[in-house]
Amino acid sequence: MAKKIIAFLFLMVVLGSAFFYIARREKAAFSQSNPSSLKEASYYHPAANGRVRCDLCPNLCSIADQRFGACKARKNIGGKLYAMNFGQVAAFHVDPIEKKPFFHFLPGSKVFSVGTTGCNMRCLFCQNWEISQAFPGDVATRPASPEQLVEEALRSGSRSIAFTYNEPVIAYEYMLETARIAKAKGLRMAVVSSGFIEEEPLRELLKYVDAYKVDLKAFNDGFYRQLTGGDLESVLGTLKIIRENGVWLEIVTLLIPGENDSPEEVRALARWIRENLGPEVPLHFSRFFPQYKLKNLPPTPPETLVMARKIAMEEGLLFVYTGNVAYPEGETTYCPASGQTAIARQGHFIIQNNLKNGVCPDEEKIPGIWN
């Protein structure tokens, strides 16, 4: 008798879960068929045969009616392009800013982190693939207007809002409206991105952004095309534009064994940063762990990150860090001239801060946004 009851309860759970999933998909389908309730996308133009051409990112998708672009977030409905993830939050959390990672931007502060669904790349090593590779309706989301995001960020005691987790660019309208409101309310705005965006929308966004972290995934185009679906040149162009516009920039490179971790590639990457962006741009080398479709590879040996940091500093970069590995030197900001400790960190937390408004004890100024 007990076994029958357990079996019955199990069946009810399965049926209930199926009903919930179908209902959620039906609700998403219904909302997608009613353009009056949706946000029309920016940066697109009509094309032949009812198609539209999206001009937001270098994919430049030509999208047929009732189809999504490669990002899974922008949909052609009746010859107009709509941002299907506008106002739909798939993930949010209050984090230490060091977790993004930003090491020269409001150190020790809290950041209100927000993610949606979709991505304009298809990285085989994505750690957030459950939302980045999802269509609207595939995962549970919470509705929140830009105004509500800003109010929640203020209530949380955060000093900034970051669009992160999945690719922020494909939530462009949501991010831009939030940034405008945040700026008016005295909040800083940060973007954690792969840097795969066209020049015109990028320049408009940068008017409202204080800090931009770009994942420079490798320094060879073959890696980009085979493992991410993007291209290197577009990302390098983004980095230059961010720097030219005076927005604070930090760069992260995830070192993957056998793919982008050779000393020659690391040296070329660091040299390009110094020559094109300047020696003061922080570079973070991060440790890879098997994820998504690259579970066959081993984690990055810690000594690889130590080697990469050494090479980058040999090439003249002043602020080179390591992540996802216990290595105190790689978590510490040093005053370049004196070698004194400016900020010591452990994990995502500051354990010592000797800066005063970004100035070292020896009166050397460290570049960044400190207050």
C-alpha positions as CSV (number, residue, x, y, z in Angstrom):
1,M,0.0,0.0,0.0
2,A,2.8,2.4,0.9
3,K,4.5,1.7,-2.4
4,K,1.3,2.6,-4.3
5,I,1.0,5.9,-2.4
6,I,4.6,6.8,-3.1
7,A,4.1,5.9,-6.8
8,F,0.9,8.0,-6.9
9,L,2.7,11.0,-5.3
10,F,5.6,10.7,-7.7
11,L,3.2,10.6,-10.7
12,M,1.5,13.8,-9.4
13,V,4.8,15.6,-9.0
14,V,5.8,14.6,-12.6
15,L,2.4,15.7,-14.0
16,G,2.5,18.9,-12.0
17,S,6.0,19.7,-13.3
18,A,5.0,19.0,-16.9
19,F,1.9,21.2,-16.5
20,F,3.9,24.0,-15.1
21,Y,6.5,23.8,-17.9
22,I,3.8,23.7,-20.6
23,A,1.9,26.6,-19.0
24,R,5.1,28.7,-18.8
25,R,5.9,28.0,-22.4
26,E,2.3,28.8,-23.5
27,K,2.5,32.1,-21.5
28,A,5.7,33.0,-23.2
29,A,4.3,32.1,-26.6
30,F,1.2,34.2,-26.0
31,S,3.3,37.2,-25.0
32,Q,5.4,36.8,-28.0
33,S,2.4,36.9,-30.3
34,N,1.2,40.2,-28.8
35,P,3.6,42.9,-29.9
36,S,1.7,45.7,-28.1
37,S,3.1,44.3,-24.8
38,L,6.7,44.0,-26.1
39,K,9.7,46.4,-26.3
40,E,10.7,47.2,-29.9
41,A,14.4,46.7,-30.4
42,S,16.8,49.5,-31.4
43,Y,19.5,49.1,-34.1
44,Y,17.8,47.2,-36.9
45,H,16.3,47.9,-40.3
46,P,13.8,46.2,-42.6
47,A,15.1,43.7,-45.2
48,A,13.6,41.9,-48.2
49,N,10.8,39.3,-47.9
50,G,9.6,40.4,-44.4
51,R,13.0,39.9,-42.9
52,V,14.8,42.4,-40.6
53,R,18.5,42.9,-40.3
54,C,19.8,43.4,-36.7
55,D,22.6,45.9,-36.4
56,L,23.4,45.5,-32.7
57,C,26.3,43.1,-32.9
58,P,28.8,41.8,-35.5
59,N,26.5,38.8,-36.2
60,L,24.3,41.1,-38.2
61,C,21.6,38.6,-38.3
62,S,19.0,38.5,-41.1
63,I,15.9,37.3,-39.3
64,A,12.8,35.9,-40.9
65,D,9.3,36.6,-39.5
66,Q,8.6,34.7,-36.3
67,R,12.2,33.8,-35.9
68,F,14.9,34.8,-33.4
69,G,18.4,36.1,-34.1
70,A,21.4,34.1,-33.1
71,C,21.3,35.6,-29.6
72,K,17.9,34.0,-28.8
73,A,16.7,37.3,-27.4
74,R,15.6,39.4,-30.4
75,K,12.6,38.3,-32.5
76,N,11.1,39.4,-35.8
77,I,7.3,39.7,-35.4
78,G,5.5,41.0,-38.5
79,G,8.6,42.9,-39.8
80,K,9.5,44.5,-36.5
81,L,12.3,43.4,-34.2
82,Y,11.5,43.0,-30.5
83,A,13.7,42.6,-27.4
84,M,12.0,39.5,-25.9
85,N,14.1,39.6,-22.8
86,F,13.3,43.2,-21.8
87,G,12.2,43.4,-18.2
88,Q,12.8,39.7,-17.6
89,V,15.4,38.9,-15.0
90,A,16.8,35.3,-15.0
91,A,19.4,36.0,-12.3
92,F,20.1,38.7,-9.8
93,H,22.3,38.9,-6.7
94,V,24.1,41.4,-4.5
95,D,27.9,40.7,-4.9
96,P,31.2,42.2,-3.8
97,I,32.4,44.2,-6.8
98,E,35.6,42.2,-6.8
99,K,33.6,39.1,-7.9
100,K,33.0,40.6,-11.4
101,P,36.0,41.0,-11.2
102,F,36.7,44.8,-10.9
103,F,39.8,45.6,-8.8
104,H,40.1,49.3,-9.6
105,F,36.4,50.2,-9.4
106,L,34.8,51.1,-6.0
107,P,36.8,48.5,-4.1
108,G,35.0,46.8,-1.2
109,S,31.6,48.0,-2.4
110,K,28.4,46.0,-3.2
111,V,27.1,45.7,-6.7
112,F,23.6,44.7,-7.7
113,S,24.1,42.1,-10.4
114,V,21.5,41.4,-13.1
115,G,21.3,38.8,-15.8
116,T,18.7,38.0,-18.5
117,T,18.6,35.1,-21.1
118,G,20.4,34.6,-24.4
119,C,23.9,35.4,-25.8
120,N,25.3,36.4,-29.1
121,M,28.2,34.0,-28.7
122,R,28.2,30.2,-28.1
123,C,31.2,29.6,-26.0
124,L,31.8,25.9,-25.5
125,F,33.2,26.7,-22.0
126,C,30.4,29.0,-20.7
127,Q,29.8,28.7,-17.0
128,N,26.3,30.3,-17.2
129,W,25.1,28.3,-20.2
130,E,21.7,27.4,-18.6
131,I,20.6,31.0,-19.1
132,S,23.0,32.2,-21.9
133,Q,21.9,29.5,-24.3
134,A,18.2,29.7,-23.4
135,F,15.3,31.2,-25.3
136,P,12.7,33.3,-23.4
137,G,10.4,30.9,-21.6
138,D,13.0,28.2,-21.3
139,V,13.9,29.3,-17.8
140,A,12.0,30.9,-15.0
141,T,12.4,34.7,-15.0
142,R,11.2,37.5,-12.8
143,P,9.6,40.6,-14.3
144,A,11.3,43.8,-13.3
145,S,11.2,47.2,-14.9
146,P,14.3,49.4,-15.2
147,E,12.9,51.6,-12.4
148,Q,12.3,48.6,-10.2
149,L,15.9,47.4,-10.7
150,V,17.3,50.7,-9.7
151,E,15.0,50.9,-6.6
152,E,16.1,47.4,-5.5
153,A,19.7,48.3,-6.0
154,L,19.3,51.3,-3.8
155,R,17.5,49.3,-1.1
156,S,20.3,46.7,-1.1
157,G,23.0,49.3,-0.3
158,S,24.7,48.7,-3.6
159,R,26.8,51.5,-5.1
160,S,26.5,50.2,-8.6
161,I,24.4,48.0,-11.0
162,A,26.1,45.5,-13.2
163,F,24.5,43.7,-16.1
164,T,26.3,40.3,-16.1
165,Y,25.9,36.5,-15.9
166,N,24.8,36.3,-19.6
167,E,25.8,38.7,-22.3
168,P,24.5,42.2,-21.5
169,V,24.6,43.4,-25.1
170,I,21.6,41.3,-26.2
171,A,19.6,43.0,-23.4
172,Y,20.7,46.4,-24.8
173,E,17.4,48.3,-24.4
174,Y,16.9,47.0,-20.9
175,M,20.4,47.8,-19.9
176,L,20.4,51.3,-21.5
177,E,17.1,52.4,-19.8
178,T,18.4,51.1,-16.5
179,A,21.7,52.9,-16.9
180,R,20.0,56.2,-17.6
181,I,17.8,55.9,-14.5
182,A,20.6,54.7,-12.3
183,K,22.8,57.6,-13.3
184,A,20.0,60.1,-12.4
185,K,19.7,58.3,-9.0
186,G,23.4,58.5,-8.2
187,L,24.3,54.9,-8.9
188,R,27.3,53.8,-10.9
189,M,26.8,51.5,-13.9
190,A,29.0,48.5,-14.8
191,V,28.9,46.1,-17.8
192,V,30.5,42.6,-17.8
193,S,30.6,41.6,-21.4
194,S,32.4,39.7,-24.2
195,G,32.7,43.0,-26.1
196,F,30.9,41.7,-29.2
197,I,28.9,44.8,-30.2
198,E,28.8,47.2,-33.1
199,E,30.3,50.6,-32.8
200,E,27.2,52.8,-32.9
201,P,25.3,51.1,-30.1
202,L,28.5,50.8,-28.1
203,R,29.2,54.6,-28.2
204,E,25.6,55.4,-27.2
205,L,25.8,52.9,-24.2
206,L,29.2,54.3,-23.0
207,K,27.5,57.7,-22.3
208,Y,25.9,56.0,-19.3
209,V,28.5,53.4,-18.2
210,D,31.2,54.0,-15.6
211,A,33.1,50.7,-15.9
212,Y,33.3,48.0,-18.6
213,K,34.9,44.6,-18.1
214,V,35.6,42.7,-21.3
215,D,36.4,39.0,-21.6
216,L,39.2,38.9,-24.1
217,K,38.8,35.2,-24.6
218,A,42.0,34.6,-26.5
219,F,44.5,36.3,-28.8
220,N,43.9,34.2,-31.9
221,D,41.0,34.4,-34.3
222,G,40.8,30.6,-34.7
223,F,39.9,30.2,-31.0
224,Y,37.2,32.8,-31.3
225,R,35.6,31.3,-34.4
226,Q,35.8,27.6,-33.2
227,L,35.1,27.9,-29.5
228,T,32.9,31.1,-29.3
229,G,31.3,31.8,-32.6
230,G,32.7,35.3,-32.5
231,D,35.8,37.0,-33.9
232,L,38.8,38.6,-32.4
233,E,39.0,41.8,-34.4
234,S,35.5,42.9,-33.3
235,V,36.4,42.5,-29.7
236,L,39.7,44.4,-30.1
237,G,37.8,47.2,-31.7
238,T,35.4,47.4,-28.7
239,L,38.3,47.6,-26.3
240,K,39.8,50.6,-28.2
241,I,36.5,52.4,-28.3
242,I,35.9,51.9,-24.6
243,R,39.3,53.2,-23.8
244,E,38.9,56.2,-26.2
245,N,35.7,57.2,-24.5
246,G,37.3,57.4,-21.0
247,V,35.2,54.6,-19.5
248,W,37.0,52.5,-16.9
249,L,38.2,49.3,-18.5
250,E,39.4,46.0,-17.1
251,I,40.1,42.8,-19.1
252,V,39.8,39.2,-18.2
253,T,41.3,36.2,-20.1
254,L,40.3,32.7,-19.1
255,L,43.3,30.5,-19.7
256,I,42.2,27.1,-21.1
257,P,44.9,24.4,-21.3
258,G,46.1,23.7,-24.8
259,E,43.8,26.4,-26.3
260,N,44.9,29.9,-25.5
261,D,47.6,29.5,-22.8
262,S,50.9,29.3,-24.7
263,P,53.6,31.8,-23.5
264,E,53.7,33.2,-27.1
265,E,50.0,34.0,-27.2
266,V,50.0,35.4,-23.6
267,R,52.9,37.7,-24.6
268,A,51.2,38.9,-27.8
269,L,48.0,39.6,-25.9
270,A,49.8,41.6,-23.2
271,R,51.9,43.5,-25.7
272,W,48.8,44.5,-27.7
273,I,47.1,45.8,-24.5
274,R,50.1,47.9,-23.6
275,E,50.6,49.3,-27.2
276,N,46.9,49.9,-27.9
277,L,45.2,50.6,-24.5
278,G,48.0,51.5,-22.2
279,P,50.0,49.8,-19.5
280,E,47.6,50.9,-16.7
281,V,44.7,48.8,-17.9
282,P,44.2,45.9,-15.4
283,L,44.4,42.4,-16.9
284,H,43.0,39.4,-15.0
285,F,44.1,35.9,-15.9
286,S,41.5,33.4,-14.7
287,R,41.7,29.7,-14.1
288,F,39.5,27.4,-16.2
289,F,37.5,24.6,-14.8
290,P,35.7,22.0,-17.0
291,Q,32.3,23.5,-18.0
292,Y,29.5,22.9,-20.5
293,K,31.0,21.4,-23.6
294,L,34.7,21.4,-22.6
295,K,34.4,19.0,-19.7
296,N,37.1,16.8,-21.3
297,L,39.8,19.3,-20.5
298,P,41.6,19.5,-17.2
299,P,41.6,22.6,-15.0
300,T,44.3,25.2,-15.7
301,P,47.4,24.4,-13.6
302,P,48.0,27.2,-11.1
303,E,51.6,27.6,-12.4
304,T,50.2,28.6,-15.8
305,L,48.5,31.7,-14.3
306,V,51.7,32.6,-12.4
307,M,53.6,32.3,-15.7
308,A,51.0,34.4,-17.6
309,R,51.2,37.1,-14.9
310,K,55.0,37.2,-15.1
311,I,55.0,37.5,-18.9
312,A,52.4,40.3,-18.9
313,M,54.4,42.3,-16.4
314,E,57.6,41.7,-18.4
315,E,55.6,43.3,-21.3
316,G,55.1,46.4,-19.2
317,L,51.6,46.0,-17.9
318,L,51.4,47.5,-14.4
319,F,48.3,45.7,-12.9
320,V,48.1,42.0,-13.6
321,Y,46.0,39.7,-11.5
322,T,45.1,36.0,-11.2
323,G,41.7,34.6,-10.4
324,N,40.1,31.3,-9.3
325,V,43.4,30.3,-7.7
326,A,45.0,30.9,-4.3
327,Y,47.9,33.2,-5.1
328,P,48.2,36.3,-2.9
329,E,50.5,38.2,-5.2
330,G,48.0,37.8,-8.0
331,E,45.2,39.3,-5.9
332,T,47.2,42.3,-4.7
333,T,47.4,45.8,-6.2
334,Y,50.9,47.2,-5.8
335,C,52.0,50.8,-6.1
336,P,54.1,50.5,-9.3
337,A,57.0,52.9,-8.4
338,S,57.6,51.7,-4.8
339,G,56.2,48.2,-4.8
340,Q,54.2,48.9,-1.7
341,T,50.9,47.1,-1.2
342,A,48.0,49.3,-2.2
343,I,45.2,46.8,-1.8
344,A,45.5,43.2,-0.5
345,R,42.6,40.8,-1.3
346,Q,41.6,37.3,-0.3
347,G,39.1,35.8,-2.6
348,H,36.5,38.4,-3.3
349,F,37.2,40.4,-0.2
350,I,39.6,43.2,0.8
351,I,41.9,42.5,3.8
352,Q,44.0,45.6,3.5
353,N,43.5,49.0,1.8
354,N,46.3,51.5,2.0
355,L,44.9,53.9,-0.7
356,K,43.3,57.2,0.0
357,N,41.1,58.3,-2.9
358,G,43.3,56.2,-5.2
359,V,46.6,57.5,-3.9
360,C,49.4,55.3,-2.5
361,P,51.2,56.1,0.7
362,D,54.1,57.3,-1.4
363,E,51.7,59.7,-3.1
364,E,51.6,57.7,-6.4
365,K,48.1,57.8,-7.9
366,I,46.7,54.4,-9.0
367,P,44.3,54.7,-12.0
368,G,40.7,53.7,-11.4
369,I,37.4,54.8,-9.9
370,W,37.7,54.9,-6.1
371,N,34.7,56.8,-4.9
